[in-house]
Amino acid sequence: MKVALLGNSQFAVSTAWGLCQSETASEIVFVSDVTSTKNRFVASKEGTPESLRDLIESNALSTSDTAISFSDSLESLSGADVIILLPSTGQSGFRSPQASKTTGLAIVKRFVPAIQQYASDTTVLVAISPANFIAAWIHQALGGGKIIGLGNGIATAHLTAEIAKRAEVSVKDVTALTIGSDTETYPLPQYCRINGIPLAQLIVNADVENLCETVSQRYTSNTQSEYTRLSHILQVVSAIALDKKRVMSVGTHISAGDTSVYLNVPAQIGRNGVEAIVALELDANQRERFRKLVIQSAEDQTL
């Protein structure tokens, strides 16, 4: 599987390293944004950027068969099975919601025409904040396509870790589920399990409510966390590469009546990207919150 990385930052190098070690990609190509004034991938006389030389050599030392290359031509997107849009240098740190939107769009607008021209059937993973807003813009610009927003990993990770801590169990036995938008996150405790056991059997209701409130207030998809974002990327790429049919909460295009939006909902991910959306049974309060979430997201994603 060929993976193209778009984003000039150390995070792109970390992503490539993770893909090499997991051996989910047979080929990785860094596509340089030559129009950026903060482009860290500047080719040397030998044609390989100095910033990538250590990655290539360490990859050989770890005996990974993944081929790594660099290109300053957007035509190199041709044949990519997955394209990952990553933050450029300088996009991390605190930003207002509007500043994040402006910066994110400035990045993707340079690449979308090339994606349409050279890789129209690719799966695009959006790891730029705000992920759902950016994914919705790309979906509209391309008139459809396989676009997945990766903004919900940190909320799910935090919920999983907190459940394990409060129940005093191994994190390996915990499954957790959150839904939400770029600005709000809602844990769904009825879908959280500890080795198949409902959460309510091992944690008292007051602690469950407190846990959900803590996660909702603390994390949105704009929260910066490099390691959890990287882990989320690797899980999704692995699900696509190996056609795992994994169910994960990701930014997905959904339709509710006449409204179409991108929201973080559980979806089945396989070779063709999002292959199905998992229907949820929500209580009355959760249904009302979800309805408001759709309305607010539709307003936020209006271009």
ABEGO torsion letter per residue (X at the ends): XBBBBBEBBAAAAAAAAAAAAAGABABBBBBBBAABAABABBBBAAGBBAAAAAAAAAAAAAGBABBBBBBABAAAABGBABBBBBBBBGABEBBBAAAAAAAAAAAAAAAAAAAAAABAABBBBBABOBAAAAAAAAAAAAGEEBBBBBAAAAAAAAAAAAAAAAAGBBAAABBBBBBEBAABBBBBAAABBBGGBBAAAABBAAAAAAAAAAAAAABBAABBBAAAAAAAAAAAAAAAAAGAGBBBBBBBBBBBEABBBBBBBBBBBBAAEBABBBBBBBBAAAAAAAAAAAAAAAAAABX
